[in-house]
Amino acid sequence: SFVTKQPYPTHLVADASGVYWFNFDAPLNSSNASQIVTCPLSGCGGGPRSVATNQTGLTLMRSDASFLYWATGSQILRVAK
């Protein structure tokens, strides 16, 4: 396993920077509530690092050399890697 105990992981994106995915519909009372997380390609032994929290309605996720992009409802967002 690369990483375990992820709440409904979807929208997996992998590139030279690492692996990114969306944890869909995590428990709302959790610090993991609907977030985008990442791990280096070498593995995720220490657990994933949060990239963006409280993201709802994520429909698409892509990356380029500098940014991770995603769409949620009527927004297109990005974060530097």
C-alpha positions as CSV (number, residue, x, y, z in Angstrom):
1,S,0.0,0.0,0.0
2,F,1.1,3.5,-0.8
3,V,-1.1,5.0,1.9
4,T,-4.1,3.6,3.9
5,K,-7.2,4.8,5.8
6,Q,-8.1,7.6,3.4
7,P,-11.7,8.7,3.4
8,Y,-13.0,8.0,-0.2
9,P,-10.0,9.1,-2.2
10,T,-10.8,10.3,-5.7
11,H,-9.4,12.4,-8.5
12,L,-5.8,11.0,-8.3
13,V,-3.1,13.0,-10.1
14,A,0.5,12.0,-10.2
15,D,3.4,14.0,-11.7
16,A,7.1,14.6,-11.0
17,S,6.3,16.5,-7.8
18,G,4.2,13.7,-6.1
19,V,0.8,12.2,-5.9
20,Y,-2.3,14.3,-5.2
21,W,-5.8,13.2,-4.5
22,F,-9.1,14.5,-3.1
23,N,-10.5,12.9,0.1
24,F,-14.2,13.1,-0.7
25,D,-16.9,13.5,2.0
26,A,-14.7,13.0,5.0
27,P,-16.4,13.2,8.4
28,L,-17.3,16.9,9.0
29,N,-16.1,16.7,12.6
30,S,-12.7,15.6,11.4
31,S,-9.7,17.8,10.5
32,N,-9.7,15.8,7.2
33,A,-13.0,17.2,6.0
34,S,-13.1,17.3,2.2
35,Q,-9.5,18.1,1.4
36,I,-6.8,17.7,-1.2
37,V,-3.7,15.9,0.0
38,T,-0.3,14.9,-1.3
39,C,2.5,12.6,-0.8
40,P,6.0,12.4,-2.4
41,L,6.5,9.7,-5.0
42,S,8.9,7.9,-2.7
43,G,6.0,7.0,-0.4
44,C,3.7,8.3,2.2
45,G,5.1,6.7,5.4
46,G,4.5,9.9,7.5
47,G,1.0,10.3,6.1
48,P,-0.3,12.7,3.5
49,R,0.2,16.5,3.7
50,S,-2.8,18.8,3.3
51,V,-2.9,21.0,0.2
52,A,-6.4,22.6,0.5
53,T,-9.1,22.0,3.1
54,N,-12.9,22.4,3.1
55,Q,-13.2,21.8,-0.7
56,T,-16.6,20.7,-1.7
57,G,-18.0,19.7,-5.1
58,L,-14.6,19.0,-6.6
59,T,-15.1,17.8,-10.2
60,L,-11.7,17.9,-11.8
61,M,-8.1,18.1,-10.8
62,R,-4.9,18.7,-13.0
63,S,-1.3,19.8,-12.5
64,D,1.5,21.4,-14.3
65,A,5.1,22.0,-13.4
66,S,4.2,24.8,-10.9
67,F,0.6,24.5,-9.8
68,L,-2.2,22.1,-8.9
69,Y,-5.5,23.2,-10.3
70,W,-9.1,22.0,-9.4
71,A,-12.6,22.9,-10.1
72,T,-15.4,23.1,-7.5
73,G,-18.9,24.1,-8.7
74,S,-18.4,27.6,-10.2
75,Q,-14.7,28.1,-9.2
76,I,-11.3,27.1,-10.7
77,L,-8.7,27.2,-8.0
78,R,-4.9,26.6,-7.9
79,V,-2.1,26.3,-5.4
80,A,1.6,26.4,-5.9
81,K,3.4,23.1,-5.4
